[in-house]
Amino acid sequence: MGPERWQTLYVLTAYANAEGQCWPKQETVVQALGVTRKAAKVYYVKLPLA
């Protein structure tokens, strides 16, 4: 897993509840990563599914 995916996973876990669910706004993720919406979407889509 590349650094972009690790960063995306890290940002998402920062917003996760006790059950592991997270629903941050896309703009929140974009700002946390410091990337465009398009880049954030690409990173998210490439995350492995459990």
BATOR-551416 format. One record per residue: y, x, z of N, C-alpha, C in turn; residue in three letters. Coordinates in pm, whole numbers, always signed. Atoms other than C-alpha are relative to their C-alpha. Last residue first. Example, Ala and Ser with C-alpha at 12.3 -4.5 7.8 and 13.67 -1.06 7.14 Angstrom:
BEGIN
+---------+--------+--------+----------+---------+--------+---------+--------+--------+--------+
: n_north : n_east :   n_up : ca_north : ca_east :  ca_up : c_north : c_east :   c_up : residu :
+---------+--------+--------+----------+---------+--------+---------+--------+--------+--------+
:    -119 :    -82 :     -6 :     -106 :   +1367 :   +714 :    +109 :    -77 :    +73 :    ser :
:    -119 :    +89 :     +0 :     -450 :   +1230 :   +780 :    +120 :    +90 :     +0 :    ala :
+---------+--------+--------+----------+---------+--------+---------+--------+--------+--------+
This chain:
BEGIN
+---------+--------+--------+----------+---------+--------+---------+--------+--------+--------+
: n_north : n_east :   n_up : ca_north : ca_east :  ca_up : c_north : c_east :   c_up : residu :
+---------+--------+--------+----------+---------+--------+---------+--------+--------+--------+
:    +111 :    -17 :    -96 :     -568 :   -1191 :   +447 :    -104 :   -107 :    -20 :    ala :
:     +24 :   +123 :    -77 :     -350 :   -1182 :   +138 :    -119 :    +22 :    +92 :    leu :
:    +138 :    +46 :     -2 :     -230 :    -844 :    +18 :     -13 :   -126 :    +86 :    pro :
:     +64 :    -16 :   -131 :     +143 :    -819 :    -44 :    -143 :    -50 :     -6 :    leu :
:     +97 :   -108 :     +0 :     +231 :    -786 :   -415 :     -67 :    +23 :   +136 :    lys :
:    +114 :    +41 :    +82 :     +400 :   -1126 :   -433 :    -110 :   +107 :     +3 :    val :
:     +75 :   +105 :    -69 :     +628 :   -1030 :   -145 :    -127 :    -38 :    -77 :    tyr :
:     +66 :    -61 :   -116 :     +740 :    -702 :   -303 :     -88 :   -102 :    +70 :    tyr :
:    +106 :    -87 :    +52 :     +812 :    -875 :   -635 :     -77 :    +63 :   +116 :    val :
:    +107 :    +88 :    +46 :    +1009 :   -1148 :   -455 :    -119 :    +81 :    -53 :    lys :
:     +68 :    +52 :   -119 :    +1212 :    -889 :   -266 :    -116 :    -91 :    -40 :    ala :
:     +83 :   -107 :    -57 :    +1291 :    -710 :   -593 :     -77 :    -51 :   +122 :    ala :
:    +111 :    -25 :    +93 :    +1413 :   -1031 :   -758 :     -94 :   +107 :    +56 :    lys :
:     +98 :   +108 :    -16 :    +1623 :   -1126 :   -458 :    -123 :    +24 :    -87 :    arg :
:     -34 :   +126 :    +67 :    +1794 :    -787 :   -476 :    -106 :   -105 :    +30 :    thr :
:     +36 :     +5 :   +142 :    +1735 :    -513 :   -219 :     +47 :   -132 :    -60 :    val :
:    -107 :    -64 :    +75 :    +1865 :    -409 :   +122 :     -29 :     +7 :   -149 :    gly :
:     +56 :   -104 :    +86 :    +1533 :    -487 :   +290 :    +108 :    +77 :    -76 :    leu :
:     +74 :    -95 :    -84 :    +1688 :    -679 :   +580 :     -56 :   +117 :    -82 :    ala :
:     -96 :    -80 :    -76 :    +1943 :    -843 :   +349 :     -70 :   +105 :    +85 :    gln :
:     -77 :    -81 :    +94 :    +1680 :    -959 :   +101 :     +95 :    +92 :    +76 :    val :
:     +89 :   -109 :    +42 :    +1451 :   -1081 :   +381 :     +75 :    +95 :    -93 :    val :
:     +22 :    -83 :   -118 :    +1730 :   -1289 :   +533 :     -85 :   +121 :    -35 :    thr :
:    -120 :    -82 :    -15 :    +1829 :   -1418 :   +189 :     -11 :    +92 :   +121 :    glu :
:      +9 :   -108 :    +97 :    +1474 :   -1540 :   +135 :    +120 :    +94 :    +15 :    gln :
:     -64 :    +33 :   +128 :    +1497 :   -1743 :   +452 :      -9 :   +122 :    -92 :    lys :
:    -140 :    -39 :    +13 :    +1249 :   -1645 :   +719 :     +56 :    -43 :   -135 :    pro :
:     -68 :    +71 :   +107 :     +935 :   -1859 :   +753 :    +147 :    +43 :     -9 :    trp :
:    -142 :    -34 :     +9 :     +686 :   -1676 :   +967 :     +60 :    -68 :   -123 :    cys :
:     -72 :    +72 :   +106 :     +343 :   -1770 :  +1096 :    +146 :    +45 :     -1 :    gln :
:     -11 :    -83 :   +120 :     +146 :   -1513 :  +1295 :     +69 :    -68 :   -116 :    gly :
:    +113 :    +29 :    +89 :      +29 :   -1763 :  +1557 :      +4 :    +83 :   -128 :    glu :
:    +124 :    -44 :    -67 :     +261 :   -1614 :  +1823 :    -124 :    -23 :    -86 :    ala :
:     +20 :    +59 :   -132 :     +560 :   -1653 :  +1587 :    -134 :    +48 :    +56 :    asn :
:    +125 :    +74 :    -23 :     +649 :   -1420 :  +1303 :      -5 :    -57 :   +141 :    ala :
:     -32 :   +143 :    -10 :    +1010 :   -1322 :  +1223 :    -123 :    -86 :    +29 :    tyr :
:    -110 :    +12 :    -94 :     +976 :    -946 :  +1283 :     +37 :   -146 :    +23 :    ala :
:     +56 :     +7 :   -135 :     +638 :    -970 :  +1112 :    +109 :    -11 :   +106 :    thr :
:     +62 :   +130 :    -23 :     +814 :   -1058 :   +786 :     -58 :    -11 :   +141 :    leu :
:    -107 :   +100 :    -13 :    +1042 :    -754 :   +803 :     -61 :   -138 :    +30 :    val :
:     -69 :    -24 :   -127 :     +747 :    -522 :   +870 :    +109 :   -105 :    +24 :    tyr :
:     +88 :    +48 :   -105 :     +547 :    -672 :   +584 :     +65 :    +15 :   +137 :    leu :
:      -1 :   +145 :    +11 :     +838 :    -616 :   +348 :     -86 :    -62 :   +109 :    thr :
:    -130 :    +46 :    -49 :     +879 :    -258 :   +465 :      +8 :   -152 :     -1 :    gln :
:      -1 :    -19 :   -145 :     +506 :    -192 :   +422 :    +131 :    -51 :    +59 :    trp :
:     +83 :   +106 :    -59 :     +518 :    -347 :    +74 :      -6 :    +13 :   +151 :    arg :
:     -71 :   +128 :    +14 :     +810 :    -130 :    -32 :     -78 :   -114 :    +64 :    glu :
:    -103 :    +18 :   -103 :     +646 :    +180 :   +113 :     +74 :   -132 :    -10 :    pro :
:    -119 :    -83 :    +11 :     +334 :    +149 :   -103 :    +105 :    -32 :   +106 :    gly :
:    -117 :    +86 :     +0 :       +0 :      +0 :     +0 :    +123 :    +91 :     +0 :    met :
+---------+--------+--------+----------+---------+--------+---------+--------+--------+--------+
